[in-house]
Amino acid sequence: MHFFLNLFVLTLIWVPSSAEKYRPLLMIHGVNSDYTDMNQLIQWVSEDFPEMLTVSLDLFNDFYSVVSLEEQVPKFISLVKNYTDQYGSVNLLGYSQGGIVSRGVIEMGDNPLINNFISLSAPGLGQFGIPFLNTTEFLDPGLAEEVYHFCYTEFGQKVSICNYWHDPKQVERYLNASVYLPFINNEIKHVNSERYKSNFLNLSRVVLIGGPDDRVIQPWQSAQYSFWDSKLEVIPMKELNYYKEDLFGLRTLDEQGKLTFCTQSGIHHTSWPRTKSVYDKCIKPHIV
């Protein structure tokens, strides 16, 4: 009798092993880099959670990172599915361009096993600015305003950066020519609009990480789903039609308390995955 009583008590207090407790963390790197760009984050996660599977997805590295997102996203969807088929629910982190790729994986992939989405300094509402071409390392208006001549063409849309080039002074051309960003934003109604939104709403949490000293994401607030108007004045997220009309589910997640902002100053774009305070404050709390 005592044996069965003890067995019953043990059953009540049994705690799953660490391997079963922690979801795998999958990461997608940015443009002009490769999967090893996330090695420092992997090291920190491994030190804090030795039993957590942490993987930087080994696809579209270096030169191949500029391949059209129409080609990249399906392959990332397939690779993420391989992990969810094997391990169940996962958390997904996308850095820089990887955050835009991750949006596609979430919205197009029909994978209910993606739990939290961590967007690490990604141009969430697009990019409009050329960094490193002047002494301030900030937007060069003259050059930026010419990019649409290339990006908003059939050939330009074969380049990943052009898939999220968002010229606020060329809105009609952006909507007519872009094959990716307007669709995952549901700015253009299409046959998959409701499916994309439903998949985004399936997330448990969205974490938007960015900061004013990024110097690459233009405007930096795009990382937190605000963007410029035609006068290059930043319009707050809640005043944009994406949010007000809840085009892809952002407002709903916010109203449900599932939207988290993490803003860090003094961090250049290339330093986000290598800065311990970013990991500690912005990433670590959302992967367990």
C-alpha positions in Angstrom: 0.0 0.0 0.0 2.8 2.4 0.9 4.5 1.7 -2.4 1.4 2.7 -4.4 0.8 5.8 -2.3 4.4 6.9 -2.8 4.1 6.2 -6.6 0.9 8.4 -6.7 2.6 11.3 -4.9 5.6 11.1 -7.2 3.3 11.2 -10.2 1.7 14.4 -8.8 5.0 16.2 -8.2 6.9 15.0 -11.3 8.5 17.7 -13.3 9.4 17.3 -17.0 13.1 17.1 -17.8 14.8 20.2 -19.2 14.8 18.8 -22.7 11.0 18.5 -22.6 10.5 21.8 -20.8 12.3 24.1 -23.2 11.2 24.8 -26.8 13.9 24.8 -29.4 15.0 28.3 -30.5 15.5 28.6 -34.2 17.2 31.7 -35.7 17.4 33.2 -39.2 20.4 35.4 -40.1 20.4 38.7 -42.0 21.5 39.8 -45.4 25.2 39.6 -46.4 25.9 37.2 -43.6 25.6 33.5 -42.8 24.2 31.3 -40.1 27.4 31.6 -38.0 26.5 35.2 -37.4 24.3 33.9 -34.5 27.0 32.0 -32.8 27.4 34.4 -29.8 23.6 34.2 -29.1 23.8 30.4 -29.3 26.7 30.4 -26.8 24.7 32.5 -24.3 21.6 30.4 -24.6 23.6 27.2 -24.2 25.2 28.6 -21.0 21.8 29.5 -19.5 19.8 26.6 -20.9 22.1 23.7 -21.6 19.2 21.5 -22.6 17.6 23.9 -25.0 18.2 23.1 -28.7 19.4 26.3 -30.3 19.9 26.4 -34.0 20.9 29.0 -36.6 19.3 27.8 -39.8 21.9 27.1 -42.4 20.3 28.4 -45.6 21.0 31.3 -48.0 24.3 32.3 -46.6 26.5 35.2 -47.7 26.0 36.0 -51.4 22.9 33.8 -51.6 21.3 36.0 -48.9 20.3 38.5 -51.6 18.2 35.9 -53.5 14.5 36.9 -53.7 12.5 36.2 -50.6 10.0 34.5 -52.8 12.7 31.8 -53.2 14.0 31.9 -49.7 10.9 31.8 -47.6 9.5 28.4 -48.9 12.8 26.7 -48.1 12.9 28.2 -44.6 9.3 27.1 -44.1 10.3 23.6 -45.0 13.3 23.6 -42.7 11.3 25.0 -39.8 8.7 22.3 -40.3 11.4 19.7 -40.1 12.1 20.9 -36.6 8.5 21.3 -35.5 7.7 17.8 -36.8 10.6 16.4 -34.7 10.4 18.6 -31.6 7.0 20.2 -31.5 6.6 23.9 -30.6 9.5 26.2 -31.3 10.4 29.9 -30.8 11.6 31.8 -33.9 14.1 34.6 -33.9 14.8 36.6 -37.0 17.7 39.1 -37.2 17.7 42.0 -39.7 16.5 40.6 -43.0 15.9 37.4 -41.1 13.0 39.1 -39.3 11.3 39.8 -42.6 12.0 36.2 -43.7 10.5 35.0 -40.4 7.3 37.0 -41.1 6.9 35.0 -44.3 7.6 31.7 -42.6 5.0 32.5 -40.0 2.3 33.9 -42.3 2.8 31.6 -45.3 3.9 28.4 -43.5 0.6 27.4 -41.8 2.7 26.1 -38.9 0.8 26.4 -35.6 3.8 25.2 -33.7 5.7 28.5 -34.0 5.2 30.0 -30.5 7.1 33.3 -30.0 8.5 35.5 -32.7 11.4 37.6 -31.8 12.2 40.3 -34.4 15.8 41.5 -33.8 16.4 44.9 -35.4 14.5 43.9 -38.5 12.9 46.3 -41.0 9.4 45.2 -40.1 7.6 47.8 -42.2 10.4 48.0 -44.8 13.6 49.9 -45.5 14.2 53.3 -47.0 17.7 54.4 -46.6 21.3 53.7 -47.7 23.7 53.5 -44.8 27.5 54.1 -44.8 27.5 56.3 -47.8 28.0 59.6 -46.1 29.9 60.9 -43.1 26.9 60.7 -40.8 26.2 57.0 -41.7 22.6 58.0 -42.0 20.1 58.3 -44.8 21.4 59.7 -48.0 18.1 61.2 -49.4 19.4 61.8 -52.9 20.6 58.2 -53.4 17.7 56.6 -51.6 15.1 58.4 -53.7 16.6 56.9 -56.8 16.6 53.2 -55.7 13.0 52.6 -56.7 14.0 52.9 -60.3 15.8 49.6 -59.8 13.9 47.9 -57.0 10.4 48.5 -58.4 11.1 46.5 -61.6 10.7 42.8 -62.4 14.5 42.3 -62.3 14.9 44.3 -59.0 12.3 42.1 -57.3 14.7 39.2 -57.7 16.9 40.9 -55.1 15.9 40.3 -51.5 16.5 43.9 -50.3 14.1 45.2 -53.0 11.4 42.9 -51.7 11.2 45.1 -48.6 12.4 48.4 -50.1 9.6 50.7 -49.0 9.8 54.2 -50.6 7.2 56.4 -48.8 7.4 58.9 -51.7 6.6 56.2 -54.3 3.7 54.4 -52.6 1.8 53.5 -55.8 4.9 52.0 -57.4 5.7 50.1 -54.1 2.3 48.5 -54.1 2.2 47.7 -57.7 5.8 46.4 -58.1 6.7 44.7 -54.8 6.1 41.0 -54.7 6.6 40.4 -51.0 6.2 43.1 -48.3 2.8 44.5 -49.3 1.5 41.0 -49.3 2.7 39.9 -45.9 1.5 43.3 -44.6 -1.9 42.7 -46.3 -1.7 46.1 -47.8 -2.9 44.4 -51.0 -5.9 42.2 -50.6 -5.2 38.8 -52.0 -6.5 35.2 -51.8 -4.3 34.4 -48.9 -5.0 37.6 -46.8 -7.1 35.9 -44.1 -4.8 32.9 -43.9 -1.7 35.1 -43.5 -3.5 37.1 -40.7 -4.7 34.0 -39.0 -1.3 32.5 -38.9 0.2 35.7 -37.5 -2.5 35.7 -34.8 -1.6 32.2 -33.8 1.6 33.5 -32.2 1.8 33.6 -28.4 4.1 36.7 -28.4 5.8 39.1 -30.8 8.9 40.8 -29.5 10.1 43.9 -31.5 13.7 44.9 -30.7 15.4 48.0 -32.1 17.1 51.2 -31.1 17.9 54.8 -32.2 21.6 54.1 -32.9 21.2 51.2 -35.3 22.3 53.4 -38.3 21.3 50.7 -40.9 17.5 50.1 -40.5 15.9 53.3 -41.9 14.0 54.5 -40.1 15.1 52.6 -37.1 11.5 52.6 -35.8 10.6 50.2 -38.7 12.0 47.6 -36.3 9.1 48.4 -34.0 6.5 48.8 -36.8 6.4 52.5 -37.1 7.4 54.2 -40.4 7.9 57.4 -42.3 5.3 59.4 -44.2 6.1 61.1 -47.5 7.8 63.9 -45.6 10.1 61.5 -43.8 8.4 62.1 -40.5 8.0 59.0 -38.4 4.4 58.0 -37.8 3.8 56.0 -34.6 2.6 52.4 -35.1 -0.8 53.0 -33.7 -1.5 55.8 -36.2 -0.6 53.7 -39.2 -3.3 51.8 -41.2 -1.5 48.5 -40.7 -2.4 48.8 -37.0 -5.7 50.8 -37.2 -7.2 48.4 -39.7 -5.5 45.4 -38.1 -4.4 44.3 -41.6 -2.2 41.4 -40.5 -3.2 41.1 -36.8 -0.8 43.5 -35.1 -3.5 45.4 -33.3 -5.3 42.3 -32.1 -2.0 40.9 -30.6 -1.3 44.2 -29.0 -4.8 44.3 -27.4 -4.3 40.8 -26.2 -1.1 41.8 -24.4 1.1 39.7 -26.7 3.2 42.5 -28.2 6.4 43.5 -26.5 8.8 46.3 -27.3 12.5 46.3 -26.3 14.4 49.4 -27.1 18.2 49.7 -26.6 20.3 52.7 -27.2 24.0 52.8 -28.3 23.9 49.6 -30.4 24.9 49.6 -34.0 23.1 47.3 -36.3 25.9 44.7 -36.6 26.1 44.5 -32.8 22.6 43.3 -31.9 23.3 39.6 -31.8 26.6 40.2 -30.1 25.5 42.4 -27.2 24.9 40.7 -23.9 22.4 43.3 -22.6 20.2 42.7 -25.6 20.2 39.0 -25.0 19.6 39.5 -21.2 16.8 42.1 -21.5 15.2 41.4 -24.9 15.7 37.8 -25.8 16.2 35.6 -22.8 12.9 36.4 -21.1 11.0 35.2 -24.2 12.6 31.9 -25.1 11.5 29.9 -22.0 
